[in-house]
Amino acid sequence: MAKLGKRTKAAQEIFGTATNVSLEDALAMIKKAASAKFDETVEIAMNLGVDPRHADQMVRGVVQLPNGTGKTVRVAVFARGAKADEAKAAGADIVGAEDLMETIMSGKIEFDRCIATPDLMPLVGRLGKILGPRNLMPNPKVGTVTMDVKTAVEAAKGGEVQFKVEKAGVIHAGVGKVSFDTEKLAQNVRAFVDAVTRARPSGAKGAYLKKVSLSSTMGPGVSVDLSSTASN
């Protein structure tokens, strides 16, 4: 049998066989077990009762976490003229049009969120095969195709999180850092779960929210009692 590392042993002592614990207890265990030399992200995984291969069971959306993500989000904006100036003033890291397209096509993708004005979507559409698999393609449904680039940039910088269900019916996202206090993390988790719950598609049948698990970047996961994730 392979020997367990010190970090794994320590985590096992904290988590034991814990399962379906309250949200606050799960977060306390995750914070206690986090031992990496960097500020680990607290990650949520939600198992949903949907089959995203069917269009009427696709789940996607966006949520503004009340306490932010703790992550510096790099934002790229496709815009020209006054809208380009507006994006830069709002704090966008990269702003451009054809030049930005060429940079992306060369394989240089130095951003975490991509926003575009509607008139530049024909240009951005040519990048679908590059941006799509990375979940970076601007989409009007989550507010990243908009003329209000100022609001979109500020939201992205201020803790807005996009979510999209994967093939297996699972949604993953970061909801804060282990350095956050437990109350702030709990508020973020509940806001995220509430947003996913409200995004329930018309084609979902039976139980929609099946399981919620939390973990840190380097730590094990623990399943959370669903009732404790509901907003008060």
Secondary structure, DSSP 8 states (H G I E B T S, - for coil): -----HHHHHHHHHHTT--SB-HHHHHHHHHHH---SS--EEEEEEEES--TTSGGG--EEEEE-TT--SS---EEEE--HHHHHHHHHHT-SEEESHHHHHHHHTT----SEEEE-GGGHHHHGGGHHHHGGGT----GGGT-B-S-HHHHHHHHHTTEEEEE--TTSEEEEEEEETTS-HHHHHHHHHHHHHHHHHT--TT--S-SEEEEEEEETTS--EEE-GGGGS--
